[in-house]
């Protein structure tokens, strides 16, 4: 855990040196603000902090921006989007407080997942390719984009297909196959 904290502190230093803009979204219950935006203005960072009824403004130095990142990413905000001179960063925090960092090197082809505990997932059903059944279920739109609120279902379906793929080599190909997918909460 300490290695991860150290790694992110190094990342915050890198980001604060090249920061152009940042947006803090999805506040936690403890957050005082609903949203925060940071933009650079003549080597000073202009910070806008929003509640549901008010907006607050202040200027920060580069070192204060680094401290602001450390104190808010994963603590007061679950999603943070940052743009620097040459990269875009996305910090995502799950319900357990685990932070995933995505780095985009401003070429749509070169996305690097840098969280040490997250591996890129090679799903059997690819996102971006429409599957009529999943479109009909409302998991994907007609262009093949997985809807945000249905992403867990998309992962669940892919995991189920991985189970099937794993057992297929062990099945006689002339054999009839029955698959049952349900859970009984309180068996009688």
N, C-alpha and C positions, 0 to 999 in steps of 0.2 A: 504493500500500500504506500509506503514511504517513497519507493522508487517511482511510482505513478505520480505522486504529488510533486516530486522533484522534476519529473519529465514535464509536467504541465507548467510548473514555474518557469522552466527554461522556455517553453512555448510562449508563455505570457510576456517574457522579456523580448523574444523575437517579434511578437505581434506589436507590442507597444512601440518598438523602434520604427515600424513601417505602417502603422495604422492609418487608414483613410476614413473608415466608418465602422460602426458596430450597432447592432440592434439586439436588445435583450428582450426576450418574449417568454411566454408561459411562466408567469411568476409562481413561486411556491406560496404556501399559506403564510409563511413568515415575512414575505416581501412587503415593503412599504409602498412599492410602486407597481403599476400594471405593466409598464413598458418603459424602456430607457433607450435613447438614441445618442450616439456619440459621433461627432464629425470633426475633422481637423479644420482649423481656421488660423492661418498664419503661425503655424507651429504651436498653437495652443488648441486644446481639445474642448469643444463646446458640447456640454452634456445637457440633454433634455430628459427630465424624469417626469412621468405622467402617472397621476392617480386617476380615479374615475371622474373627478371633478376639477382637478387643478394640474398645472404644469409648472415645474421648477427648473431653473437653469443655473448652471455654474460652469466655470472653466477649470480644466485640470492640466497639469504638466504631464510629460511622458511617464515619469516615475509614479505619479498619482494614478494614471491610467492603468499601469501594471497592477498597482494595489487594488484598484477598482475591479479589475478582471479577477484577481485572486479571491476577493471578498464576495463576488456575486455569481460567477459561473458555477452552476451546480448547487449553489446555496440559496440564492434568492431567485434565480431564473433557470428554468430547465432547458431552454433553447436560446443559444446565442449565435448570431451570424456576424462574422467579421470579414471586412475586406481590407487587405494591405496592398502595397505597391504591386506585388507579384502573385499573391495567393488569396484564396478565399477559405475561411475556416468556419466550420459549423461544430459547435459543442452541443451535444444532446445528452440529457441526464434522464435516466430511467427512474422508475418508482423506488428502486432500492438505493438510489443515489450514485449509481455507477455512471461515469462520464465517458462518452465516446467522442472522439475527435475525428472529424473528416476534413481533409485538406484537398482543395482543388487548385491545381497549378494553372488556372485560367486557360486550360485546353480541355475541352469537354471529354476528351478521351483519357486523361491522366488523373484519375481520382485515387487517392491513397488513403486507406484506412489505417490509422496509426495507433489506435488503442491496443495495447498489448494483449488484452483478453478477447478482442473481437476479431474474427476472421471473416474474410469476404465469403458470402454464401453463394454457392452455385446451385440455384434452384432448378428443379426439373422443368417447371413451368416458368418461363422467363417473363419478367416484367417488360412491358413495351410491345409484346406480341399478343394481340387480342385472342382470347379463348372464348368461343361463344357461350359455353356453359358458365364460365365465371362472369361474363358480361350479363347473362340472364339472372344470375344470383345477386348481381349488384356488387361484386367484389372488384371488377374492372370496369372501366368505361370502354367505349367502342374503339378507342385508339390503343387499348392494352395497358393503360396506366392503372395501377392498383390504387383504389380509393383509400385515403388515409385512415378512415374509420374502419376499414375492412382489412387492413394489412395483417393483423393477427390471424384472421381467417385464411388469407393467402399463404402465410407461413405454415399454418396447420395443414392445409391441403397439400402443400409441397412436402411436408414431413411425412404425411400419410403415403404419398407416392414414393418416397424414399424407402419406406418399409416394404412396400410392394416390390420395388426394384431389387431390394436386397434378397427377397425370398424367391423371386422368379427363377434363378438358376437351379434351385433345388426342387422345382416342380416338374413332373413329367408333362411334356407338352400335349399329350393326348388326354390328360386327366382334366376332368371338369373342376373348375375352381369356384368356390363360394367365398365372398368377402362380406363380413358383417361389421358394421361400424356404428356401435352405440354403447351407451353406458347405462346400467341400471343402478340408480341411486339407492333404493330401498327394496332389495329383492324380497319377494313374498315367501 
